[in-house]
Amino acid sequence: MAFSVLELKRWERDLDAFLARRRPPPSIRNELDVGYRIDKQSIEIVEIRPDWHDPGTMHERPFARITYVRSGSYWKLYWMRASLKWHSYEPQATTRHLSEALDAIDRDDYCCFFG
């Protein structure tokens, strides 16, 4: 089941605050940027870069996924390994609030998200 309109508005506020902290300076955003996309019960944080051969084409590469488990009212945090498979982020695999998951990504204690 997808997020409700009220949930989307609440979580977009948290996501926008996260992006305000993590986006690169405006002068280089056409070469590297950070964004998000929402699909059903998951939010993916993506890196946005132009294609090497066609700079007019932008590519989004997800590096973090936060999935809401409605039955338990908690969020699960994942990171993408070099194998392109999602793995649970063990230092803080679940949180009660989206903002806590975004803070874990921002801190990046194990250098899984930003290197």
N, C-alpha and C positions, 0 to 999 in steps of 0.2 A: 504494500500500500504506500502510495506517495505521501510526501509531506503535505499538510494542510497549508492554506494561505497564511494563516496566523503563525504557524511554525516557521514557514519560509521567511517571513518578515523578521521574526525574532533572531533566527540564525544568520540571516544576511547581515544584520547589524554586527554580530560577532565576527563574521568572515571579513567584512569591510574593515573592522578595526585591526584584524590580523594582517590584512594586505597593506594597510597604512604603515605598519611596522616593517614588513618584509620586502615590499617592492623596491626595486633599484631606483636610482635617481631618474627623473623624467628625461634627462639627456640621453640615456641609453636604453630606454624602454622599447624602442623599435628594434633593438638587437637582443634584448633579454628582458623578460617580464615574468611575473608570477600572477596566477589567477586561480579560479576555481570553477567547477561545474557540478551541478546537482543532478543525480539520476536516481529516481525512486527513493530508497532509504539511505543512499550513500552520497557523500561529498568527496570529490577528488580535488586535491590541490595540485595544480599543474604548472610546469615551466613552459613558457611560450617563447619560441625562437623562430627566426626565419629559416627557410630551407637553404642549404648551402648552394644549390644550383639555381634556384629560383627565389631570390629574396622577396618577391611579392607574395609568396606562399608561406603562411605561418603554420608551425607545427606545435601541438600541445602534447607534452610528455608528463603523464601523472607521476608523482613521486610520493604522495601520501593519500591514504583513503581513510575516511572516518564514516563508519556505518552505524546507523541507529537501530538498536534492537528494541522494538516497541514493547514486546512482551515483558522485558525486564527493565525498561526505561533507563537504558544506559547506552553509551557510545563505545564502539570498538575501534581501535586505532591500528592501522597497518602501514607498512612501508614496502616499497618495491626494491627487491634485490636485483643484482645484475642479471639474474636469470629471467627477469621480467615477470616474476611471480610475487604475489602479495604475501607478506609474512607479518604476523602479529608483532607489534612493537613492545617487546617485553618489559622495558622499564616502566611503562604505563599502558598496559594493553586495554584497559577499560576505564571509563570515567563516567561520572553522572551528568556532567555538563559539557556541551560542545566547547565552551571557552577553555576548559581544562585540557581537552585534547589539543586545541590550537596552541595553548601555552607549551605543551610538551613538544609539539613540532617546532615552535619558535626557539625553545631552549636547545633542542637537538643534542641532548646529553651524550648520545652514542654516535653522533655524526652520521646518522642514517638518512637524513633528509637533505641537508645542505652541504654535506661533505666535511 
